[in-house]
Amino acid sequence: MSTARGARARARIEVTTAIKDEARRQLAAEGATKLSLRAVARELGMVSSALYRYFPSRDDLLTALIIDAYDSLGEAAESAHAEVAGSGPRERWIAVCVAARRWALEHPHEYALIYGSPVPGYTAPDTTVPAASRVGLLLIGIVRDAYRGKGVARTPLPAGLKAEAQRMAADLAPDLPPEVAVALVAAWAQLYGLIGFELFGQFNRVVEDREPFFRHAVDQLAQGVGLVFPQSTGTRPGQSFL
């Protein structure tokens, strides 16, 4: 790459970063629904036509911010998991969940962008899926390791859910039993429900000491997906080990 081309590439990266930083400031102040390319350009001292060379539309800028947020969350979860990689599945599960909560508390506006109310008129494209899947795939991997090792507990499904459970397993984790796939999806929804309730104020005057409450809750989610080891006693009625 020539010196001139390298300088242009660096300048583009710097301007793109400045645009996204200003957009995040606007998200914090006004929310995603009021994000405006013209306002971003004005704050950066740019003409709108110049900014459109970086992001042709508000939706393109939103998509970039969403991918960045998901990737930042994923990196935090993966880093926390790497620190406890030699531990048991429940410890690894809790570490990932705690990291997700910590990231959300440190990045409330970005969390609201990806797990809050949908932005009117915006539909996230498929390009957001790889980043959005990082935490979920990490949790699936923990359960998969347990299944291949000492086993996971399985709770029978009602007859009316079996076909949907088989479809979910085929889509999400073909190597795991349908019962476990259903439990994983439920745990994923409950994890972000717990975080959202805390972040958006629903726990006010309900849960005061929130970190131990959260750790206990996600440990219960770990047990719900079957992260308990076979033993002679202690399994719930109707539960079997795989």
Disulfide bonds with the S-S distance in Angstrom:
none
